């Protein structure tokens, strides 16, 4: 076992005894439990209980559990100020620090306990990099809130803030949203990035049934954690490792499930990065190929009125997989962390509520929830959550309203300077230009709150929160800071977006484009130093790895 390097050596054993471990415990496999618990992230405040349940499961199955930490940022709290510049890079910090802890202490296997946005992909990247037996158990989603008899989630209060600034609702109504939309611990209750990645962990085969959907406050979540603790001992015994599970076909399965569920656009950043750690290259062009074949079966918030608790009751991720497998869209012979194949896992998991998970005969759309656009505005890639775009905005043409930071765009939107038909362009918010690739939830919420969601599009080289809806098009690559064409857009340029045709262009002659390119001057990042200077920009194009690299 890996741990023989430390448990069979007298000096190291002395230090283990200092931890209170007995000789009997040192004869067992040493199982690292990576705890993301903290007291600042609502989705992580309950993870101490999950960790305790995992420890019990490991001990019951004959292992010695030892806990060590991983950081996690709450994207909602980090939103709208310099904190958001630090969110995405935590993915790499989490992967790197987990790798360091696991190898320095010679763990035999790992149980990862994440929940929120960058924490899940960061730990999946670490699992792939380390390639020792590993299983995931998340903290689970929060329950939906309730305002005016309607279920609500975090995106509701973001849009309510926009509506208040636009004079559409009262201060009292805004405070009602503030106090009611996030009623429990857990990851925010819609199909945002955290829940998308927890569901895709299940689809990849790295988490047990219910990992993505069982609410944080349900006791079933503790049962899943105990079973995960027991199951890691089986994975260790059978030597089933992350790269045995996370194969190229498994990533295609995950992308297919992504399309059916209507996951966050951030999955298009994270899946290629996780695959890269497995030695697999995902070209985002395959997203459209998969989307063309995969019906969108779910419209969870913000795309619709259902929430994670509803998806769980309707059968969860396995029910979605079972439904789309009817079309032959999944490889069902792949091994998973259950020790069984995908096909065996989903065999007896029918859809229990077709108002939440539609059938393949009656989908929301015949194509998947995410589309990748290309054109002279985005020569590499540009990602849009198609399932969250109203039909009236699937094709849009209008004048560019250009801003070089999020704050200027929000001021223009809330002061009434943006009108129906406009295309808001927010640039220099990319990985290098921001730096840090901030989420643009506040500008999109301002658009929705101002009543312009059906008539104004937004394009950025930043990225979008899973809570974003409307014609919000992001991850434009190359970004402005490296001279991408989004840097060359000028006020009033006509921008043409056709989501169904997967195109995004601005009307400018080649001669004029070359003139603008010749006159373009690079801009210095607005923040330097610390983590942001040590980590270079995230590469958003999948064929370049989609990873952060040390300078």
N, C-alpha and C positions, 0 to 999 in steps of 0.2 A: 504493500500500500504506500501511497505518497507519504503518509504520516510516519512511516517507519523512520524516515530521515530525522524526525524530531522526537518521536516517542521511544525509540530504542537507544537514544543517546543520553548518558547520565547527566551531563550539564543541562540539556534541554528539559529532561524530566524534572530536575530540581525546580525549574521555572514553572512547569505545569503544576507541581505540587504547591507552589506559591499561589496558584489560582484556586487551590482547593480540590483539584482533581485527584482521584484515587488511582491506585495501580490497576484496579479493575476497569476503570474508565479509559485508561491509556492502552488497554488491550483491545479496545473497540475501534472501529473506524471513526475518525475525527471529521465531523460534518460541520462545515461553516454555514451559519445562517446570516445572510446579509440583511440587516434590518434598516429600513429607510424611515423608521419612526422619528418624528420630531413634533414640536408643539407650535409650529408656524403654518403648516400645510394641513387644511381640513381633511384631505384624503389620507394623511399620514398620522394623525393624532391617535388613531386606534390601532396602529400596527404593533404596539407592544403586546396586545392581546393575541394578535395573529402569530407573532413570534413565539409567545408562550405555548400556543397550541402546536406549532411546528416542533418546538423542542420536545413536547410530550410525545408527539408521533415518532420522532427520531429515537427517543429513548425506548419507547415501546417496541420498536423494531430492532433494537440492539446497537444503536449508534451513540456516540458522544457528541451532543450538540454544543457548539460554541458560537456565540453571537459577536458580530462586528458590524460597524455602521456604514451606511452610505448616505450622502447628502441628497437633498431634494429641495427644489424651489417651487413655490406656488405661483404659477403663471398669472393667475388672477390678481394676486397681491403685487406681483412684479410689474403689472401692466401700467402703461402710461407714464413711466418715468425711467430713469437710467437703469433701474433694476432689470427691465426687460432685455437690455443688452447682454445680461449675464445668464439669461435662462438657457439658451440653446447650448452654450459652451459647457454647461454642467453635464450634458450628456457624455462628453469626452472626459471630463473630470471624474465622473462616476465610473466609467469604464476603466480608466487608468488606475484609479485608487483601489478599485475592487481587484483588478489584476495584481497589483502590488501586495495587497493584504493576503490574497489567496496563495500566491507563490511564496511569499516570505514565511508563511506559517504552515505550508505543506498540507493543506486540507485535502481530504480524500474525495469529497463531494461537496456540493453547495445547494442550499435552498435560498432562492432570491425572494425577498418580500418587498416589492415595490408597490406603487399605485399611480403616481401622477406623471405628468407629461414627458419629461426627459429622463426620468428615473427608470421607466420601463425599458425604453430602447437602450439606455446606457448599460443597464444590467444584462440585457440580451447580447449586446456587443461584447461585454466582458465574458459572458458564458461561452460565446463562440470562440473568443480569443484563447481562453484557458482550456477549453475542451476537456473538462473533467465532468463526471456525471452531475447534472444540474436539473432542478425543477423549479418552477415559478408558482407562487401563490400571492395574488394581489390583495389589497385591502378592501376592494369592492366599491361600487358606486354609492353615492348618497341617494336618499329618496327625494323625489320631486317635491317642490313647494306647491302652494296653492294660493292663488290670488283670483278673486272674483269667480270662484268655482272652477277655475281652470288650472291644470297642472303647469308649473313653471320651473325654470332652471336658471342657471347663472346668466345665460345669454339674455334672458328676459329683463334682468335688472340693468344690464349694459345698455339694452335698447331703451329701457325706461329712462335712463340717464340722458340719452340723446333726445328723447321725446320731451323731457323736462327743459333741457337747454333750448329746445326749439319752441317752447311755450305750448306744447301739446297736452301736457298733463300737469297736475298740481304738485306742490311740494309734498303734500300729505300722501298722495298716491305713490310718489317716488319712494317715500319712507316705508310704505306698506310693502313695496317690492323688496326694499333693502332688508326688511325684517322677516320676510316669508319665503324667499326663493331658495335659500340654502338651509334647510331645516335640520340636517343631521351631518355627522361626519361622513367621509367618503369622497371619492372623486366626483366632480360635478355631474349632475344626473342625465345630461344629454349625451349624444354620440360625439363628444368632443375628443381631443387628442388622447387624454388619459384612458378613457373607456375604449376608444378605437384600438389603442395599442394593447390593452389588456385582452380585448376580444381577439386580436390578431395573434397574441401569444398562444391563446387556446387553439386558434386555427393552424398555427405553425406546428403545434404538437408539443409545446413546452409547458403548458399548464393543464390542470385537470378540468373536467367538465364543470362549468359554472364559474370558472376563474374570472371571466370577463363581465358577468352579469349578476351574480348573486349580491344583493345589497350589503353594504358594509355593516349595517345594524342587525342583520339576520344571524342567528346562531349557526345556520348552515355554513356561514363563512368560516367559523371556527372548526367545523367538521372537515371542510375542505383542507384547511391548514394542517390538521392532524393527519389526514390521509396523505397530504404532500410529504410530511415528515416521514411517514412510513414508506411511501413509494420511493423516496430517494435511496433508501437502503436496497430496494429491488433493482433500481437502476445501477447502483454501485455493484451489486452482486452480478448482474448480467453485463456490466461494462457498457451500458448504453450511454453514449456521450452526445453533447449538443450537436456536433456536426454530423452524427448519424441521423439525427432528427431533422435538423435545419438544412435540408438538401435543396438543390435548385428546384426540384418539383414541389417541395414544401413551400418555397417562397411563391411559386406560381399559384399554389392553393391559397396562400394568404392573400395574394393580390386579388384572386377571384372572390374570396369571402369579403374583402374590402369593398369591392364593387357592389356586391349584393347587399351589404349592410349600409353603404353610404357613409363610409368613415371619413375622418378628418383628412384634409389635404396634407397635413404634416406626416401622414403615413408614407407619403411619397418622398419625404426626406429620410425617414427612419429605416424603412425596409431595405433600401439600397445600402445604407451604412451598416446594418446588421449583416446583410449578405456579404458585404466586403470583408468583414471579419471572418466569415466562413470560407473565404477564397472564391466567392461567387460574384460575378458582375451582373447587375441588373440595369439594363438600358431602359429608361422610362418609356421608350417608344412601344415597349410591349404592353404598357398599361392600356393603350387604346385597342390593341389587338384583343386583350382579355376583356375589356369593357364591351367591345362590340358583340361578344358572345354571352355576356353575363347580364341577366336582368337585375334591376334594382328592386329588391323586395321590401326594404325597410325605409321609412321616413321618420327617424327619431329626431328629437329636438337637436339642432335648431331647424332642421328641414321640415319637421312636422310636429304633431302634438303628442306623440308617444315618447316615453322615456325608458331608461335602462331597466327599471323595475317591471315595466310592461314587457320588454323583450325577454326578461328572465321568465316571467309567467308564461309567455308564449312558446317557450321551449329553448330559448337561448341560442348560443352560437351553433351548437350541434344541430339544432332544428333547422337553422338557415343552411348549414352545410348539407344536411340530409335532403333538403328541398332542391338545392341547385345540383346535387349529385344526380338527380333524375335526368338532367341534361348531359350527363357525362363530362361535366366540367372539372371534376376533381380527380386527382390521383388518390385512390382509396387504399392502396397497398403499402403506404408509407408507415414506418414505425413511429410511435409517439411516446411521450413520457409515461403514458399509462402502461406501457409494455405491449399494448395492442396496436393494431393498424387503425388508420383513419376510418376505414370502412367498418371495422368492428366497433369503434367508438360511437359512430353516428347511426348505427343500424336501427336502433329502437328509439329514435328521437324525432317523432313527427312534429309538425307545426300544430300548436294547440290553440292558436288564436290568429286567424287570417286577417284580422283588422290590424295586427301589429307586424306579422310576417306574412306577406302575401305569397300566393302560390306562383310557380313559374308560368302558369297559364294566365295569371292576372297580376302582372307586376306593375309597379309604379311606372317603370319604363323598361323597354326591351334592352337598354344598354345600361352600363354600370354607373355608379355614383360619382366617379371621378373621371375627368378628361384631361388629356395633355395636349395643349395647343402649341402650334409653331407658326412662325411668320417673321416678317422683317423687324417686328418689335421684340420678338423672342426667338432668335435663331436656334438656340439650344432647346429649351423647354419652357413651358409655362403651365401651371397646374390650376385647375378650377374644380370646386366641388359642385358638379353639375346637378346633383340631386337637391341642392339647396338653392338653386337658381329658378326663379319663376319663369314660366313659359314665355312671357313677354320680353324677357331679357336674354334669351338664348341666342338672339341675333341683335346686335346693337351697333349703331354708328353715331358718332358725335364728336364734338370738339374737345381737345385735351385741355384740362385745367391742371397745370403742372406745379408740383410742390417738392421741395427738396428735404422735407422732414415731415413726420407725422403731425407734429403740433400745428404747423401752418395750415395743413389740410383741414384739421378739426376746426380751427378758428374760422376758416372760410365756409365750411359746411354749416356750422351752428349760427353763423351771422347772416345766412341767407345768400351768400355770394355764389353758391352752387345751385344751378337750376336744372330742371328736367332736360334730359338729353345729353348732359355733360358726361365726360369720362375723366374722373379724378385720377391723376398719375402721381404716385408718391414714390420717390426714388432716393437713392443714397441711404437706404435703410437695409441694404443687403448684408451679407456676412462680413465683408471687408468695409463697406461704406458706412455702416451704422456706427461702429461695428456691432456684430452680434446678431443681426437678422431679427429685429423685433417683430412681434406679432402686431397686426393692424386691426385688432378687434375694436378699439375705440373709434377710429374713423368709420368703419363699416356700421357700427352701432349708431353713430351720429347720423349716417345716411338713412338707416332704417327708421330711427326715431324721428327724423325730419319728414318722414313720409315720402322719401325719394327712392325707396328700395326697388320700385318697379320701373324707374326711369333713369337712374344714374348708375354707371359702372365704376368700379375702382380697380386700378392696376398698380402693382407694386413689385419692387425687387426685394422687399421684405417677405414676410410670410403671413399666413392667416391662421388665426385660432380656429380650433374645431368648432367653436361657438359662432363662427361667422356664417351669415347667410346673405342672400342677394347676389347680384352680379359682381362678386369679389374675386378677382383673378390675381394670383400671386405666384411667388417663387419664380419670377421672370429671370431667365438666365440667357446671356451673361448679365450681371448686375451693372448698375451705373458706374460704380467705383472702379471697375476694370475697363471701362469704355464700351460697355454694352449699349445697344441701340436705344435702350430706354433713356440713357443719358442725353440722347440727341433729339428727343421729342421737344418741340417748342409749343408754347401757348397757342391754342387755336388749331393745331394740326388735327386733321380728321383721323380718328381711330376707328377701325372696323373690327368687330369681334363677331365670330360665328362659331359658337361652342359646338354645335352639331357637326360642323365641317372641320372642327379642330384647328381653326386658324385665328391669328391675331396680327393685324398689320396697321401701320399708319401710312397715310397717303403722302408720299414724298418721293421725288425723282431720285434716281441713283446719283445724278450729278449733285443735287442738293445734299443728299446724305453724305457723300464724300466730302463736300465742303464743310459740313458741320463736324464731321469726324476729324478733319484736319485742324479745325479750330478748337477742338475739345481739350480742356485742361483737367488733369486729375485733381481731386480734392483730398485734403487730409481728413482722416477719421476724426469725429467729434470727441471721442474719448480714446486715450491711449494709456498704457500702463497696466500692471498686474496681469490677471488672466487674459485680458483682451489683447495684450501685446505678445504674450507668450504663445497663444494659440492663433494660428493664421485663420483665414476665412474658411467657412464651410463651403465645400464645392457642391453646388446644387445639381450639377449634371451627373447622372448616375454613371456614365461611362468614364468619369474621372474619379470614381470611388465614393463620392458623397461622404467624405470624412474630413475631420479637422486634422491638420498636420502641425507638428511643432515647428516653429521657426528656427 
